[in-house]
């Protein structure tokens, strides 16, 4: 087992923390170092936070490097530095980790090369060539990362958490407020047309409940407000809203170039029925009409939802088969983390980080 310095968010409801906990469950010794807490005064200030986000955190790099130096001076005997998200770390920070003879891993399930988030990932992109292993969740990122000088790119699927997303053993324990006919759980995003899609379903008679942040910013808020059940969900509430719905919608972020999302895995694992946009990756993951249900547009989605709502036997068959499939194919955090750690250790054997750091300086 490895000693892992885990540089990522420690918020208990976040997927970063879930991955750190999965590494611990695998038997690794994990120390979480949260850069968002260390730089809290810079990032949580309304104006400063927006400025740093929009300038790719480049004006924070000297502060980040001092924090990394403090980490390395007080923390010894680590084998791997796992950087989760990595938006805050520029080239010098990663080279400092290399110089400490740590095998450096970057995991980011956003799309740093895509255009959705503006210049947010500028510092990360400059740091890419200095990581030993970069894990990506999009096939196209493999070639894009290699073109930017990354030596080893590991493709993984987005994943559910084996503990946090486990379904209720008795559905009767799910609070009534989380029960619904059709649910969409997700944030409103400008330019993604999620609001128009939901409104189209409602106008076709599909009873959609919405959970998520920022929906009040939608131009269609007046028409959607009555169907908005609450803000961001996490922990058992998130599972309850999935398992308590008869149908769970899976929408993609076009700006993030998604062909699948974390919901793709979390919904079937948590005991929900996945009704998602038809993509090459979705149809690779699940047998259409058997383990999940797919659609091309709002009209087809409405038809699929109506059939699922009207046919209890088929809906239960899809739910059960989807849950079995996502478990059988091992799409959990522990499986994904195991693969990445193995790649990191193999990379360390083949090309020690210390040598890379020496050559880079």
Residue, then its C-alpha position, 0 to 999 in steps of 0.5 A: x500500500x502507498x502513502x498518498x498526499x492528496x491535494x484536493x477539496x476536503x468537503x465531505x459532500x464533494x466527489x474529491x473527498x469521496x475519492x480520497x475516502x475510496x483510496x483509504x478504503x483500499x488500504x492506502x495511507x492518505x493525508x488530505x491537504x485542501x488548497x481551497x481551505x488554505x487559500x480560502x481568503x483569496x477564493x471565497x471573497x466575491x470579487x477576488x474569487x471571480x478574478x482568480x477564476x477568470x484569470x486561471x489563478x495565475x496571480x495566486x501561483x506564488x501563494x500556492x507554491x509557498x503552501x506546497x513548500x510548507x506541505x513538503x517540509x512538514x509531511x514526509x515519506x509519501x510515495x504519491x501526490x494525487x492532485x484532484x482537479x488541479x486548477x490551482x497548481x501551476x508548473x512550479x508547484x508540480x515540479x516541487x512535488x516531483x523534486x520531492x520524489x513523489x509520483x505525481x497524479x492529476x485527476x480532473x473530470x472536468x474538461x480543461x481543454x473545452x471552452x465552457x469555463x473560460x480561462x479557469x484552467x490556464x495554470x493547470x494546462x501549463x502544468x500538464x507536462x510535469x505530471x507523471x500520470x494524468x487521468x481523464x474521462x473523455x476519449x478525446x482528452x487523451x490525444x489533446x493531453x499528449x499534444x500538450x506534452x503529457x507522457x502518460x494519460x489514463x482514460x477512466x470512466x466517471x464513477x459512483x461512490x460505493x458508500x455514499x451512493x449506496x441505495x436505501x435498503x428499505x425504500x420506505x425509509x426515503x422521506x416523502x419530500x424526496x419522492x417524485x415521478x420524474x426528477x432532474x438533479x443538477x445545476x442550471x447553466x447558462x447556454x446549456x438549455x436545460x431550462x428549456x428542455x425541462x419546460x418542454x417536458x412539462x408542456x408535454x405533460x411530464x411531471x418533472x421535479x427539479x433539484x439544484x442550484x442557480x435555477x432562479x437565474x434562468x430566464x424561464x424561472x417564472x415558469x419553472x419555479x413551481x417545479x423546483x424542489x430545492x437546492x444542491x443535494x448531497x449525501x443521503x438526500x441525494x440518494x433519496x431523490x434518485x431512489x425516490x423518483x420513478x425516472x431520473x433524467x440524465x442531461x449532459x453539459x455540451x460545453x464540457x463535451x460530455x458523452x456521459x457524466x457522474x449521474x450516468x453511474x450514480x443513478x443506476x447504482x443508487x437504485x434509480x432508472x436512468x433516462x438519459x441523452x443517447x450518446x455513443x458512451x451511454x449505449x456502450x455502457x448500458x443496453x438500450x431499453x433494457x438497462x437504461x432508456x435513452x432519447x434524442x430530444x425532448x419529444x422522444x424523452x417525453x415518450x420514454x418518460x410516459x412509457x416508464x411511468x405507465x409500465x411499472x413492470x418494465x420500469x422495475x426491470x430497467x431499474x434492476x438491470x441497470x443496477x446489476x450492470x453498473x456493479x458488474x462492470x465495476x464503475x466505482x471510485x475504488x475500482x477507478x482509484x485502484x487503476x490510477x494508483x497502479x498507473x502511478x506506481x508503474x510510471x514511477x518505476x519506468x521514469x522516476x519523477x526526480x529525474x524529470x524534475x532535474x531535467x525540467x529545472 
